């Protein structure tokens, strides 16, 4: 978590520059990344996929979600037309970065939150490790 903070701060600086704000003071930093947590998600294989759901469709309430996924795959994002799901195949050594609801609100819609879901695999276990970067619960957006 500590090492990810440096990367996340750099990423947020780039995103904030895209909003024509050229620095992140302490107040903005707390608003953007005042609370961080990680999950370790384990999705056991399920030979009968009709009996399980990995994670149903949702968007993250976070500012950003940084996701490390294994080589199994199963992550899908909603297409821009709202009707289709696009597979996000894992690429070794890469991270998936999702904009969350908080950043969509803070950016007044310039950055859009990503609706996504996870489907189970019929023959292999799946593991993913997301880091959720959130405003603090006491902050008003």
Secondary structure as GFF3:
##gff-version 3
##sequence-region A 1 141
A	DSSP	alpha_helix	2	17	.	.	.	ID=ss1
A	DSSP	alpha_helix	26	33	.	.	.	ID=ss2
A	DSSP	beta_strand	35	38	.	.	.	ID=ss3
A	DSSP	beta_strand	41	43	.	.	.	ID=ss4
A	DSSP	three_ten_helix	49	51	.	.	.	ID=ss5
A	DSSP	beta_strand	55	58	.	.	.	ID=ss6
A	DSSP	beta_strand	64	69	.	.	.	ID=ss7
A	DSSP	beta_strand	75	78	.	.	.	ID=ss8
A	DSSP	beta_strand	85	87	.	.	.	ID=ss9
A	DSSP	beta_strand	96	99	.	.	.	ID=ss10
A	DSSP	alpha_helix	101	106	.	.	.	ID=ss11
A	DSSP	beta_strand	116	118	.	.	.	ID=ss12
A	DSSP	beta_strand	126	134	.	.	.	ID=ss13
###
